[in-house]
Amino acid sequence: MSFITIFTIVAAAENWSGAREWEATKVVLEEENIELDFRKMIPEMPKPEDNFCATPLIRSIYEFEHDRTENFEDILSSTGETVYKNPEIRERFLKMRLPDSDEKPPLPEWSLALKAELSKTPDISEILATHEKDLAGIDAAAMRPVAQLPVDIGDTFVEHVSTVLPHLHDFRDFQKFQTLRACIALEAGDTAEAKAALRTLIQIARSSSSQPTLISFLVGQTGFSDALSVIWQGMATNSWSDEDLKWIQDELGKQHFLDDLERALTFEMVTFQIGSADFMKSVSFRDSRHLVTLIGSMDEEGNSSSSAGILALAIPSGVWDHNKSLGARLMLKHCILPVRNREVPDDKALLDALEKTTTRNFLAKISIPDVSSVAIRGYRTNVAIDLARVACALECYQLKAGGYPDTLGALAPEFINKIPGDLMAKGQPLKYKKGLNGDRYRIYSIGQDGTDDGGEITLRESSKTPRQKTKKGDWVWGY
C-alpha cells in the first residue's frame, strides 16, 4: 500500500473523528449557555448623554480608521495606518499624562500598603493648571451612569488578529496621571478634587472592561487597582469623610467584575481558540508559510518556514477540529465555569491536562495557560474590591464609635449590608485582625495558595522594588 493511500485513510479517519468530537463539544457548550456567536456578546451602545465615553476628549482616542487587510503577512508585521477623526482633540488628551521617565513613579499600592512618595513623583502642577478646563469636562462626564466603548473587531479571524486598540495604551497613561492627581489632592487636604479624580479613574476602568476582549479587561483591571490604591491612600491619611466612604462603598458595590471576566474569557474562546482552528482549516496556500508564525513554529532566524507552512497546510482538518474541541472544553472547565460559579480556577489541573504535547492539543497549550493567569488576576482585583468595601465600613464605624470593632460582624447591617465572603475560600468569612503589630487592622483573603498566613504577604526576592508574590501569602488590606 502506497504512502499516499495510507495518508488518505488516516486523514479521513481523523477528519471523521474530529468533526464528531466538535459536534459533541458544541452540545456541551450549548448546555452551559455558551454563546458561540461573538457578535451577540458585543453590548449595545447607550445614549450619548448617558455615556461617559461619548464626551469629546474620550471619544477622540477611539474614533479612528485603521487599514484592514486580508494579507496575513501584513497582519503579522503589524502594518497599516491609523487615522484619527479628531487628532487635535486627541492631542489635548494625550498631554494629560505623566512625564516620560525611565523609573516607575512611586504611586500608592494597596496590596503592599505603600503610600505614594510625592517627593519622588513627577511634577504635574503645570499640566493640571494648563488642562484644568479639560479635566473639569472629563470629571463632569464621569457623573454619567454608563461607561461603554464601542467594539469593532470585524467578522473574520484575520480581522480579529489585525484589530488595533491604541486607546487602551492611552487609557493606561491617563490612569497613572489621575492616580497621582488624586494623591496630590489628598496630600493638600482637597478631598473634593481627590474624589473627582477617583470617580474618573473608576469610569476609565469601566470603559476599558466594557469591551469583551481580554486585553481590554486587563487594562480595566489595572485601572480598578489604581482606583483602589487611591482609596487606600485616602484611608491611610484619614482623608475620607463618612459621606465619602459611603459613596466609595456604593460605587464599588456596583461593579460586576467577574461577569465582565466571564464575558472576556468566552469572547477569547470563540474568537481565538475556536476561530484560529477554523482559520487553519481554510488557510490558502499563499498564506501557508505564515501560518506557522501564528502557532509558534519558526526557523532559527525568527521567520516563518515555507516548508513548515506547506506541511501545516497538509494537516487534515480533523486535527484542527480536535484542537478547537479540546481547547474549548479546557477553557470551559478551567476558566469560564469556575468564574461563573465563583470557584477558584485550578491552574495545576489545567497544566496537567496539557503536560504532553500532541497533534490534538498544541493550539490549547500555546494559548490557554496565559488565559488562565488572567482569570486569577481578575479574582485578585475582585477580592480587593470586597476588602475595600469592608474597609469603608470599618472606617465609618470608627468615625462613629471612636475605635474599630472586635469582629466584622459588628458592621452589618448598619455600615454594610452584608460582609462579603472570601472568594478564594469558597465564600468562607474574610479574615480580620485588629491592632496586629501596631496596625489599625488587617482584613485579608487567604489568597491563591489557599493557606491562612495570618495576614502576611510574601514579597518577590528578586525584585528591585517591593512586589508581592501573588501565588504565595495572603491578599491583605491594612495599615
Legacy VTK file of the C-alpha trace (Angstrom):
# vtk DataFile Version 3.0
C-alpha trace
ASCII
DATASET POLYDATA
POINTS 479 float
0.000 0.000 0.000
1.466 3.363 -1.010
2.192 6.217 1.403
-0.455 8.379 -0.292
-3.098 5.710 0.254
-2.169 5.298 3.922
-2.177 9.064 4.443
-5.579 9.360 2.787
-7.073 6.688 5.043
-5.536 8.192 8.191
-6.651 11.697 7.200
-10.197 10.535 6.527
-10.371 8.827 9.914
-9.001 11.926 11.661
-11.435 14.186 9.814
-14.366 11.981 10.832
-13.343 11.752 14.476
-12.533 15.473 14.657
-15.870 16.532 13.207
-17.691 14.152 15.551
-15.764 15.435 18.577
-16.515 19.056 17.708
-20.237 18.331 17.355
-20.208 16.727 20.806
-18.344 19.736 22.231
-20.873 22.140 20.745
-23.613 20.280 22.599
-21.676 20.693 25.870
-21.141 24.402 25.221
-24.802 24.947 24.387
-25.883 23.102 27.546
-23.774 25.581 29.533
-25.389 28.505 27.674
-22.137 29.474 25.956
-22.790 31.924 23.147
-20.839 30.850 20.049
-21.739 33.935 18.006
-19.282 36.587 19.199
-21.435 39.359 17.713
-24.092 38.686 20.338
-21.505 39.324 23.071
-20.990 42.911 21.943
-23.168 45.213 24.083
-25.411 47.835 22.557
-24.233 51.404 22.836
-26.151 53.584 25.338
-27.448 57.072 24.644
-24.530 59.523 24.288
-25.870 61.726 27.064
-25.681 58.729 29.439
-22.269 57.503 28.299
-19.001 58.713 29.824
-17.148 57.530 26.715
-19.173 59.865 24.486
-17.533 63.011 25.843
-15.323 64.545 23.090
-11.936 64.088 24.804
-12.538 60.400 25.494
-14.149 59.846 22.101
-11.125 61.345 20.352
-8.867 58.422 21.289
-11.075 55.634 19.953
-12.622 57.244 16.877
-10.202 56.258 14.137
-9.898 54.346 10.904
-7.290 51.618 10.584
-6.334 49.837 7.387
-7.647 46.292 7.460
-6.030 43.718 5.264
-6.711 40.145 4.300
-2.987 39.668 3.687
-1.776 37.506 6.539
1.851 38.598 6.120
0.866 42.247 6.569
-1.045 41.379 9.745
1.930 39.618 11.282
4.199 42.573 10.504
1.656 44.993 12.085
1.407 47.229 9.042
-1.406 49.660 8.434
-2.068 53.314 9.158
-4.296 54.636 11.935
-6.089 57.881 11.092
-7.904 59.693 13.915
-11.126 61.590 13.321
-10.213 64.408 15.724
-6.413 64.446 16.057
-6.292 67.900 17.638
-8.640 66.922 20.457
-6.789 63.631 20.921
-3.514 65.526 21.260
-5.013 67.514 24.129
-5.988 64.280 25.848
-2.535 62.762 25.365
-0.879 65.714 27.091
-2.588 64.726 30.348
-0.074 62.044 31.252
2.967 61.642 33.462
6.241 62.957 32.019
8.402 60.293 30.387
10.814 58.656 32.805
12.945 55.528 32.933
11.820 54.920 36.515
8.379 53.873 37.646
6.761 56.703 39.645
6.250 55.678 43.305
2.447 55.727 43.292
0.403 54.103 46.071
-0.124 50.339 46.095
-2.945 48.971 48.205
-1.552 45.418 48.084
1.761 46.445 49.669
0.325 49.113 51.986
2.623 51.680 50.374
1.781 55.370 50.177
2.682 57.495 47.181
6.059 59.149 47.683
5.058 62.568 46.419
8.560 63.979 46.861
9.766 61.460 44.270
6.858 61.621 41.833
6.869 63.790 38.682
5.712 67.391 38.985
2.380 67.655 37.180
1.310 71.033 38.573
1.785 72.751 35.211
-0.231 70.063 33.409
-3.024 70.375 35.979
-3.103 74.149 35.529
-2.870 74.082 31.726
-5.583 71.449 31.287
-7.850 72.497 34.141
-10.822 73.035 31.801
-10.374 69.687 30.027
-10.048 67.852 33.337
-13.197 69.529 34.609
-15.036 68.424 31.465
-13.950 64.809 31.923
-14.856 64.938 35.618
-18.334 66.196 34.695
-18.770 63.410 32.142
-17.723 60.880 34.788
-21.022 61.631 36.565
-22.864 59.855 33.740
-24.319 56.443 34.646
-22.655 54.342 31.909
-19.118 53.913 30.552
-19.289 51.895 27.333
-16.788 51.780 24.475
-17.810 50.615 21.005
-16.378 47.344 19.686
-15.145 46.877 16.125
-13.121 43.734 15.532
-14.504 42.769 12.133
-16.143 39.488 11.195
-13.275 37.157 10.298
-10.400 35.661 12.249
-7.930 37.634 10.139
-9.726 40.837 11.085
-9.731 39.792 14.747
-5.963 39.344 14.898
-5.387 42.570 12.959
-7.538 44.699 15.284
-5.639 47.563 16.898
-6.684 49.048 20.245
-4.372 52.063 20.768
-6.889 53.721 23.091
-6.063 51.140 25.771
-2.490 52.425 25.976
-3.827 55.988 26.157
-6.192 54.947 28.953
-3.335 53.351 30.881
-1.277 56.556 30.756
-4.290 58.610 31.822
-4.944 56.234 34.741
-1.454 56.838 36.141
-1.888 60.604 35.741
-5.246 60.573 37.535
-3.795 58.418 40.325
-1.073 60.995 41.014
-3.588 63.835 40.684
-5.741 62.217 43.382
-2.769 61.646 45.691
-1.647 65.271 45.381
-5.166 66.412 46.233
-5.306 64.113 49.269
-1.959 65.458 50.465
-3.286 69.016 50.124
-6.475 68.156 52.006
-8.633 68.753 48.925
-10.877 65.697 49.157
-13.351 67.101 46.619
-10.587 67.162 43.984
-9.392 63.703 45.043
-12.927 62.336 44.822
-13.363 63.800 41.332
-10.120 62.149 40.177
-11.183 58.865 41.775
-14.576 58.939 40.071
-12.890 59.497 36.719
-10.425 56.681 37.438
-13.298 54.292 38.079
-15.070 55.347 34.888
-11.907 54.881 32.812
-11.554 51.375 34.270
-15.199 50.622 33.499
-14.698 51.917 29.949
-11.831 49.521 29.317
-13.545 46.462 30.755
-16.747 47.276 28.845
-15.103 45.807 25.753
-15.229 41.991 25.728
-11.600 41.382 24.754
-9.145 40.013 27.317
-6.649 42.834 26.794
-9.418 45.394 27.430
-10.379 43.539 30.598
-6.757 43.601 31.785
-6.447 47.353 31.282
-9.714 47.783 33.180
-8.426 45.505 35.942
-5.287 47.637 36.256
-7.438 50.765 36.384
-9.506 49.368 39.238
-6.288 48.513 41.072
-5.183 52.156 40.670
-8.548 53.349 41.997
-8.271 51.003 44.975
-4.806 52.379 45.718
-6.216 55.917 45.805
-8.984 54.726 48.139
-6.380 53.048 50.351
-4.224 56.200 50.432
-7.223 58.319 51.437
-7.932 55.956 54.326
-4.257 55.879 55.331
-4.285 59.672 55.690
-7.774 59.780 57.276
-8.907 61.992 54.411
-12.298 60.492 53.577
-15.405 61.718 55.373
-18.280 59.451 56.349
-20.123 60.629 53.237
-17.088 59.916 51.031
-16.689 56.416 52.456
-20.338 55.570 51.851
-20.045 56.831 48.272
-16.910 54.726 47.674
-18.563 51.647 49.144
-21.607 52.179 46.928
-19.515 52.684 43.778
-17.501 49.539 44.412
-20.703 47.618 45.108
-21.932 48.428 41.592
-19.107 46.503 39.938
-19.832 43.284 38.087
-16.180 42.485 37.699
-16.356 38.707 37.421
-19.260 38.931 34.968
-17.004 41.074 32.764
-14.254 38.482 33.170
-16.534 35.598 32.158
-17.617 37.500 29.060
-13.996 38.273 28.107
-12.966 34.628 28.569
-15.887 33.422 26.453
-15.123 36.009 23.782
-11.490 34.857 23.750
-12.528 31.225 23.394
-14.894 31.894 20.497
-12.836 34.396 18.508
-9.363 32.943 19.021
-9.393 29.407 20.422
-12.152 28.276 18.072
-11.571 30.925 15.422
-7.870 30.151 14.944
-8.583 26.447 14.391
-11.270 27.239 11.829
-8.882 29.621 10.108
-6.250 26.891 9.910
-8.722 24.678 8.093
-9.363 27.276 5.411
-5.966 28.963 5.062
-4.799 29.481 1.487
-1.581 28.129 0.035
-0.404 31.734 -0.348
-0.633 32.234 3.424
0.572 28.796 4.425
4.164 29.792 5.171
2.950 32.484 7.604
0.587 30.115 9.323
3.319 28.591 11.471
4.135 32.005 12.926
0.679 32.057 14.437
1.088 28.627 16.018
4.550 29.412 17.383
6.773 27.474 14.984
9.542 29.478 13.285
13.050 28.940 11.966
16.265 29.968 13.778
16.128 33.496 12.371
12.595 34.006 13.701
10.990 33.820 10.256
8.169 31.512 9.273
9.299 28.498 7.292
7.811 27.862 3.859
8.271 24.118 4.146
6.710 24.038 7.602
3.816 26.127 6.374
3.191 23.836 3.459
3.344 20.879 5.846
0.813 22.628 8.107
-1.386 23.138 5.060
-1.427 19.371 4.589
-2.654 18.666 8.099
-6.096 17.026 7.981
-8.947 19.316 9.004
-9.833 16.840 11.745
-6.657 17.812 13.627
-7.880 21.409 13.842
-11.344 20.208 14.910
-9.771 18.185 17.707
-7.675 21.194 18.744
-10.610 23.592 18.923
-12.739 20.988 20.666
-10.147 20.315 23.362
-9.306 23.997 23.729
-12.959 24.942 24.142
-13.554 22.196 26.706
-10.468 23.165 28.720
-11.387 26.845 28.716
-14.919 25.979 29.741
-13.861 23.663 32.569
-10.842 25.539 33.933
-11.614 29.190 33.174
-15.210 30.070 32.271
-17.253 27.835 34.600
-15.073 28.488 37.679
-15.572 32.233 37.178
-19.307 31.779 36.631
-19.639 29.606 39.732
-17.253 31.800 41.773
-14.824 28.936 42.278
-11.043 29.244 42.235
-9.549 28.142 38.871
-7.302 25.098 39.268
-4.088 26.053 37.466
-2.389 22.765 38.283
-5.202 20.656 36.832
-5.077 22.711 33.644
-1.300 22.361 33.309
-1.575 18.626 33.997
-4.123 18.312 31.190
-1.650 19.989 28.823
1.507 18.289 30.108
2.178 16.313 26.931
2.074 17.987 23.543
0.091 16.119 20.911
-1.321 16.915 17.488
-4.677 17.447 19.153
-3.733 19.934 21.886
-0.882 22.121 20.650
-3.105 25.166 19.999
-4.510 24.960 23.524
-1.038 24.525 25.000
0.142 27.723 23.336
-2.686 29.997 24.472
-4.721 28.703 27.401
-2.176 28.866 30.290
-1.850 32.637 29.769
-5.636 32.959 29.647
-5.891 31.126 32.966
-3.471 33.585 34.588
-5.758 36.441 33.513
-8.599 34.796 35.451
-6.508 34.769 38.647
-5.654 38.460 38.188
-9.352 39.166 37.885
-10.049 37.240 41.082
-7.406 39.205 42.954
-8.911 42.542 41.959
-12.408 41.334 42.793
-11.175 40.269 46.247
-9.573 43.706 46.661
-12.900 45.370 45.847
-14.549 43.271 48.574
-11.775 44.142 51.042
-12.111 47.847 50.236
-15.875 47.777 50.796
-15.342 46.217 54.231
-12.604 48.777 54.958
-15.072 51.574 54.171
-17.447 50.072 56.727
-14.648 49.826 59.305
-13.715 53.474 58.816
-17.361 54.577 59.089
-17.653 52.541 62.297
-14.515 54.204 63.660
-15.802 57.691 62.846
-18.958 56.968 64.826
-17.623 54.836 67.691
-14.103 56.193 68.048
-12.482 52.812 67.513
-12.603 49.681 65.406
-14.834 46.681 66.225
-13.519 43.406 67.582
-15.210 41.437 64.798
-16.525 42.201 61.309
-19.954 41.032 62.431
-20.433 44.348 64.202
-20.503 46.172 60.848
-23.688 44.685 59.348
-26.227 45.885 58.579
-25.592 49.492 59.744
-22.280 50.085 57.978
-22.505 47.469 55.226
-25.490 45.404 54.111
-23.599 42.120 54.166
-19.996 41.149 54.782
-18.714 39.589 51.537
-17.162 36.135 51.793
-13.646 35.208 50.739
-13.796 34.327 47.056
-10.610 32.291 47.441
-12.052 30.213 50.309
-15.404 29.117 48.858
-17.211 32.026 50.465
-15.872 31.477 53.978
-15.565 34.713 56.011
-12.786 37.150 55.243
-10.134 37.246 57.969
-9.855 40.265 60.287
-7.234 41.208 62.859
-7.291 44.409 64.880
-4.124 46.068 66.152
-1.758 43.448 64.708
1.837 44.619 65.349
0.590 48.145 65.966
-1.508 48.296 62.791
-5.042 49.659 62.853
-6.316 46.407 61.365
-5.832 43.926 58.584
-8.612 42.388 56.504
-7.424 39.627 54.247
-8.171 36.751 51.929
-6.203 33.515 52.165
-5.113 34.109 48.567
-4.320 31.804 45.686
-2.466 29.179 47.716
-5.481 28.641 49.975
-3.385 28.930 53.142
-4.045 31.312 56.021
-0.713 33.073 56.628
-2.032 35.295 59.398
-2.419 38.384 57.237
1.151 38.361 55.913
2.101 38.952 52.287
5.046 37.344 50.508
7.469 39.548 48.562
9.399 38.588 45.462
13.031 38.287 46.491
14.466 39.213 43.102
12.517 42.468 42.668
14.407 45.776 42.886
11.232 47.434 44.173
8.769 45.725 46.528
6.431 43.408 44.665
4.065 40.838 46.041
4.332 37.180 45.105
0.626 36.740 44.456
0.738 32.923 44.375
2.018 32.856 47.953
0.914 34.671 51.082
-2.361 36.393 51.848
-4.103 39.170 49.948
-4.234 41.947 52.521
-5.885 45.343 53.038
-4.390 47.018 56.062
-2.420 49.879 57.619
LINES 1 480
479 0 1 2 3 4 5 6 7 8 9 10 11 12 13 14 15 16 17 18 19 20 21 22 23 24 25 26 27 28 29 30 31 32 33 34 35 36 37 38 39 40 41 42 43 44 45 46 47 48 49 50 51 52 53 54 55 56 57 58 59 60 61 62 63 64 65 66 67 68 69 70 71 72 73 74 75 76 77 78 79 80 81 82 83 84 85 86 87 88 89 90 91 92 93 94 95 96 97 98 99 100 101 102 103 104 105 106 107 108 109 110 111 112 113 114 115 116 117 118 119 120 121 122 123 124 125 126 127 128 129 130 131 132 133 134 135 136 137 138 139 140 141 142 143 144 145 146 147 148 149 150 151 152 153 154 155 156 157 158 159 160 161 162 163 164 165 166 167 168 169 170 171 172 173 174 175 176 177 178 179 180 181 182 183 184 185 186 187 188 189 190 191 192 193 194 195 196 197 198 199 200 201 202 203 204 205 206 207 208 209 210 211 212 213 214 215 216 217 218 219 220 221 222 223 224 225 226 227 228 229 230 231 232 233 234 235 236 237 238 239 240 241 242 243 244 245 246 247 248 249 250 251 252 253 254 255 256 257 258 259 260 261 262 263 264 265 266 267 268 269 270 271 272 273 274 275 276 277 278 279 280 281 282 283 284 285 286 287 288 289 290 291 292 293 294 295 296 297 298 299 300 301 302 303 304 305 306 307 308 309 310 311 312 313 314 315 316 317 318 319 320 321 322 323 324 325 326 327 328 329 330 331 332 333 334 335 336 337 338 339 340 341 342 343 344 345 346 347 348 349 350 351 352 353 354 355 356 357 358 359 360 361 362 363 364 365 366 367 368 369 370 371 372 373 374 375 376 377 378 379 380 381 382 383 384 385 386 387 388 389 390 391 392 393 394 395 396 397 398 399 400 401 402 403 404 405 406 407 408 409 410 411 412 413 414 415 416 417 418 419 420 421 422 423 424 425 426 427 428 429 430 431 432 433 434 435 436 437 438 439 440 441 442 443 444 445 446 447 448 449 450 451 452 453 454 455 456 457 458 459 460 461 462 463 464 465 466 467 468 469 470 471 472 473 474 475 476 477 478
